[in-house]
Amino acid sequence: MNTAQLETITNEAMTLSEKERAKLAHDLLASLDGMAEISVSEAWDAEICRRINEIESGKIKSLDVSEVLERARARLRN
């Protein structure tokens, strides 16, 4: 495959939806990692999607980094 063909494929892939691009990226990476890593990768993909959906739906609230650090320091002191 030459550079022009690869660029064409890349440009076409960029027109896909975010979900479709994520699936394509996952499949491409899995093809490099081998079959043993697929289940771990799929589990992380599912977890990431679950967390994004919870944030976007308002089910959970993200925290400011300063608040996270403050909570962590408080736990370490106790």
N, C-alpha and C positions, 0 to 999 in steps of 0.2 A: 504494500500500500504506500502510495506516495503522500507527500505533505499536503497537497491540494485535496486529495480524497479524505484524509484525516480531518482537515479543516472543514470540509463539507459535512462530514458526519457530526463533528462537534457543533457546528452551527445549527444543524437540524435538531440535535439533542437539546440545545438551549431553548428551543421553541416548545418543548414538552412542559407539562405542569410540574410543579415542585414535587409532587408525589411520584410522578412518572420518572423524573430525573433522579430522585432518591433510589427508586427501584433499579434503574439502569446503573447507577453508581454502585449500588450494593452488588448487583450481578457481576459487574466488571471486576470489582475488588475481590469478590468471592472466587472468581476464576483465577486470580493470582495467588490467593491464600491457600487454595486447595479445599477439599471437601471437609476436612476435620474442623475447619474454622467456621464453616457456614452456620452451624447451629448457634454458636456463640454470637456471631455477627447478627443473625436474625433476632436473637433475644435482645440484643442491644438496640437494634432498629425498632423493635416493638416497644421497648421501654422509652426510647426517645420520643417516638410518636405519641405514646400515652401521656408523657409529661407535657409535650407541646399542646396537645388537645386540652389538658386540664388547665393550662395557663390561658389559652385562647378562649375557653368557655367561661373563665372566671371562677372555676371550681376551686382553684388555689391561687394564692397571691405570691408573687416573687418578692424577695427581700433585698433590700439595699445591702451592699457588701459591708458597710459599716455596722449594720444591725447584726449581720451574720457573725462578724468578728467579735462584736460585743457579747453575743450569746455564747460563743465558743470560749471566750476568756472567762466568762462567768462560770461556765461548767468546769473549766480547769481549776478555778479557785476553790470550788466546792468539793 
